[in-house]
Amino acid sequence: MKKMFILLFSCFINLLAYGEERMGQDTQIWDYRRISNIPNYHTFGQFWTSLQGEYIATIALIAIIAALSAFALHYMVIGPKQFSHNGKKIYTFTLFERIFHFIAALSWIILVPTGLIMMFGSTFGGGNFVRICKNLHVLAMVLFIISIVPMFLCWIKRMLPASYDIKWLMIVGGYLSKVKKPIPAGKFNFGQKTWYYIAVFGGFLMIITGLFMYFVDFDSVVIQNFLGLTQIELLRISAIVHNILGIICVVFFGVHIYMAVFAIKGSIHSMITGYKEEEEVYILHHYWYKELEDKKKV
């Protein structure tokens, strides 16, 4: 474990050093002698400039304010769901699952604020502070890469769509009601499945687009030929996809935190101890509870 940590840390330092070196050079994209060679400025390039310069930050701000307002309204009107902690405990997450979930959570706790700081870089005055956030963002990306494979392999079967997901969606998982009654959901409900696909598959796409932007003048001839794009167009698309996905991830990460910490009292403990309360499983994951009953695992 110690050797692996040293190796990962060394790779991270080399990654930063390489990126800083490349960004400090005159590149084939940003060198002033090449500006005239950038194609389609008045079409896609103009759209990209307008979107990045005027709208992305505004969209992000509106999305964050809307999400926080929804959380506050839900907490004041509906309130948190509370379940008995005096009954049986149901073993839900293995130690391995909790470890890679912790690594993923740590990476997102760093990725989200540093990503927003970079998005609003001019507001924070740019300079060394934003540069440090950029480097922390890359470090968190390495942590997320470590967790993304086990997340995919361990949970993909349970995350597959099921017919009862539609029923869950129709009643929004019962979270708009104060009444506690069995909810049609398996081990993971439709909301958790949605976050899983955004975090894993959207996160993978963000890793790719993020690397494209970090290594600004990487050799992408094969990708350009395959997609029929120039390198600057590939970078512009990467920035747009990365930022839009980033906004979606920020909102859903906020929902995930709100549900685990505030909307369901004590829910977060399952990722610490591995156990959920029997009443919580019976109510919020009723189909999985019946499955456990049939297997005599309750």
Order of alpha helices (4+ residues) and beta strands (2+ residues): alpha-alpha-alpha-beta-alpha-alpha-alpha-alpha-alpha-alpha-alpha-alpha-beta-alpha-alpha
